[in-house]
Amino acid sequence: MPRKKVHKIPSPMMMRIMGRLRMFNYWLIAQLALVVLKLLRLLPVDTGLNFADRAARFVGPWFGRHRVAVSNLRAAYPEKSEAEIEAIARDMWGNMGRLGAEYIFLEQIFDFDPETETPGRIEVSGIDHFAKIANEDKPHIVFTGHLGNFELLPIAAATFGMKITALFRPPNNPYLAEYIFSTRSSNMGDLLASQRGASFALAGILDRGGNVGILVDQKFIRGLRTTFFGRECETTPVLGMLARHYDCDVYPAHCIRLPGNRYRLTIEDKLVLPRLEDGAVDVLATTQMLNDTVERWVREDPGQWMWFHKRWGLTGGKRRKTNKAGKLVAGS
């Protein structure tokens, strides 16, 4: 009989060394990224953004995440040729490069003024919805996906006097996370890191009549089984559960980049949420509705979505289910 391989457990000292090496690697990557951003800051806005786009299109395909993106695109668009798939993937990297560079140019980029008719870099569709949410004395949920520069949405909300706490997922690199958090917090109002206890914090905000913003298009480990681009995936049930408990309005919003380093921010009509027989919000059907909404946006311009997410990986074990109270069933 073949001998079984014995996997040795690293000693505590080896684990500490590995941890320190990982942190050093994070620090090195962060320093390189920050040097690049400082150099970009010396350039005019359009020059800096265009350079970041070209550089990311060139460098992006070297990374392993490029293979993930291409694989996801093939599954989502089986009718497209390899050349078309590769073009979308490179568009995605160009948009990622722009997103990184836009952090240092946010003040110059966001020039929208609701009091003037002079067109600028930013155009807003659904102004009445922004104003309505800002003036209503009740909780609201606004959701979006990783399209275009999604970071501009809370800045737009603040322009209309709309206070919103945005739930965000910090990067794994703690040094980059610190830089991004400081940049976001100085421009985008209240932020809440996506971690254990975040759903309770969101509930507290809604309980006080506040507004929350949630990104809904990433994999959620052992989340609700839904579909996205026709493939099964796991999606966070948090938005549906909060909407059910507070019976609050839910608005879709997203951003896309336009030619000439311009942007369109759109907030759509509030969703008519699916209901159960007792009139309560159907959490599973609502979660699927979110996926369908984001898929519609992505199909309109697939190069502006982050295809390198491992969105469709499924957690081993049984499916998670919801009961009539909209809560996850224990042990599922």
N, C-alpha and C positions, 0 to 999 in steps of 0.2 A: 504494500500500500504506500502511496506517496506521502511523504512527511508533510504535515501541516506547517505553514509558515508561522513563526512566533513573532508577533509585533512587540518590540520592546517599548515600554513606557519611558519617555524621557525623564531623567532625574530632575529634581527641583532646580539644581544649578543650571542644567542645560536649558530648562524652560525659561529661566530668568535671562540667560544669554540670548536665547531666541527672541524673547520679548524686547530686549534692548536693541537687538539688530533690526527688528521690525520698526521700532520707534525711530531709530536712526534713519532707516529708509524713508519713513514718512517725513521726517524733518528735511532730508535731502531733497525729496520731491517738492516739498512745500517751498523751500528756499529757491529752487530753480523756477517754480511757477511765479513766485513773488517778484523775482528779478525780471522775468519776462513782462509781467504786468507793469512794473515800474518803468521799463523801457517803452512800453506801449503808451503810457501816460504822457510821454514826451511828444507824441505825434498828435496831429489834428484828429478829431473824432472819426471822420470818414476814413482817413488813411489807416488809423489804428484798427478799426473794425474790418476793413477790407483785407488788411494784412493778416489778421487773426483768422479770417475765413480761409484764405489761401494756404496758410501754414497748417491749419488743422486738416484740411483736405489732403495735404501731402503726408503728414505724420500719422493721422488717425488709422489708416489701413495697416500700419506696422503693429498695432496692438491686438492682443487676443480678443478684445471686445468687438473688433471688426468682424471676426468670424461669427460671433454670436449674432451681430446685427444682420449679416448676410443670411445666416440660417433662418432667422426670424422672418426676414423679408421674403425668402423663398416660400416659406410656409404660408405667409399672408397673401402673397401674390403669385400663385403657381402659374398664372398665365403670362407673366413677364419674363423677358429674356434675361440672360446673365448680365448683359450690358446695362439693361434697365435697372436691375437690382443693384449693381455696382454704383450706378449713377445716383440712386437714392441714398445709398450708404454714404457716399462722399458728400452729398448735400447735407446729410445728418451731421457729419464731422464738421462741415463748414459752419453749420448753425451752432454746434457746440463751441467752436472757437469764438464765434461772435458772443455767445452767452458769457464766456469767461472774460472777454474784453469789456463787455458792457458793464460789468461791475464797477470798473474804474471811471466810466463815462456816464453814470446814471444821471447826474445832475444836468449834464449838457443834453442828454438824450430826451429826458422827460420834459417836454416843453408845452404840454397841453394846458390850455387855459379856457375853462368853460365860458368865460366872459368875452372871448374874442372869436371872430370868424376867420381870422387869418390862419391858413393851414400851416402846420408844422410837421415835426417828425411823427407825432402821435395823433391818431384819429380814434375816436371812441364811438362805438355803436351800442345803443341801449342806454343813453345818458339818463333817460327817465327812470330806468330801473335803479341806477346808482343813487339818484336823488330820492327815490321812493324808499329804498332800504335805509338810507341815512336819516330820513324823517320819521320813520315808523318806530314807535316805542315798543318793540317786541323783538325776539331773537330771529336770526336768519342764518342759513348755511349757504355759502357760495363754494362751489367745487370747480376744479380745473384739472388739467393734465400737463405733462411736460412738453408743451408745444411752444415754439417761438421763445420769446422772453416772458415766461409766466411770472417772473418777479415784478413786472411792471403793473400787474393787476392791483396789488395792495396799495401801490403808490397812487394809482388812479382813484381808488376808493377814498384815500385820504384827501384827495383834491376836492371831493364832493362832501367832505365832512363825515364820511362813513368810517366809523371805528370798527376795525376787524382784527382778530387775532388769527394769524396764519400758522397752521401746523406744518412743520417742515422736517425733512429727514436730513440730519447733518451728514457730511461725508465721513467715511471711515477714517480718513487722515485727520487727526485731531488738530494739527497745525493749520491745515487749510480750513477746517471747520471753524476754528476761532476767527480767522480772517473773514470768511464769508458771513459768519454771524454778526461780526461788528459792522460790516458793510450793510447787511440787510437791516439790522436794528436801527441804524442811523437814517434810513430812508423809508422803511416799510412798516413802522409801527410795531405793535406787539407781536412777538414770535413765540412759538411753543415747539420745543423739540419733540419729535416722534419717538417716544420711549415708554417704558412701563409707567402707567398712571396717566398718560396723556389723555385718554378718553374721559377720565374722571375730571381732569382740568377743563376739557372742552365742555363737559356737562355743566360745570360750575359757571362758565362764561355764559352759556345759553340760559341757565337758571336765573342769571342776573339781567337777562334781556339783551345780552351782547350778541355780536356776530362773529362767526368763525369761517375761516377759509381752509379747505382741505384738498390736497392732491390725491386723486383716487386711482391712478393708473399704474401703480407699482405692485409687484407680487407681495402678498401678505401671507406669511407662513401660517399654514393651517387655517386659512380664511375660508369664506364661502365659495363653493365650487360654482363658477359662472363660466361664460364663454366670452372670448374676445377675438375678433377676426376668425370666428368659427372654430376656435380651439379652446379646450377646457383650461381654466386657470383659477387661481385663488385670489379673491378680492376682499379687502377689508369690509366688514359689516358695520363699521362705526357710524358712518353717515346715516345709513338706514335706521339704525337703532336710535340714534339721537333724534332723527326726524320723527320717528314713531313716538318717542317719549314726550317730546316737546311740541309735536304737531306744528312745526314751524315751516315756513316757506323755504324751498331749496332752489337756488338759481345756478344755472350753468354759465361759466365764463371762460374765455380763452384768449390767447394772444397769438397773432401770426406776424411774421416779418414780411414787409413789402419791399419792392425794389427801391434803391436809393437810400438804404438805411433808414427806412420808415417802418411804422408799426401800426397794426390795427388791433385795438382791444374791444372785445365784444362780450357783453353780458346779455344773455337771452331771456325770454319769458320764463317765469318760474315753472318748474315741472309740475305736471298733474301726477302725483305719486300713486302707484297702484295700491289698492286697499284690500284687506281681508273682508270676510262676510260681516264681521262686527264693526267695520268702518276704520279699523286701525291700519296704519301703514304696513304693507307687506315688505318686510326687510329684504328677503331674497330677491323678489321681483324688482324692488327699488335698486338694489345693488347691480342687478343686470342692466337696468335702465342707464345707470351711470356708465357702464362699459360701452353700451350701445351709443351713447352720446359722444364719448371720447373717440370711439372708432369712426364715427361720422366726421369728426374734426380731422382725424389723422388721414382719412381717405381723401379729404380735400387737398391736402398737401403733405404727403408722407415723409418728405425730406426734412420736415420740421419737428418730427417726433424722435425720442431717444430709443431707437431700436435695439441698442445694446443692453437694455434691461433684460434680465432673465425672467421675463414676465410669465412665461408659460410653464415654469418648473412646478411640479406638484409635490406637496409634502406626502411622505409615506403614511399609511394608516387610513383610518376611516374618514369619510367626509364629515365636515362640520355641518350641522343643521340648526335651524331656528325653530323655536316653539311658537305657540300663538301669542306669547308675550313679547316676541321679537328678540328673545335671548338665545344665546348659543346653548345647545343641549350639552349638559355635562357628559364627558366621556366620548363625545362624538368626534 
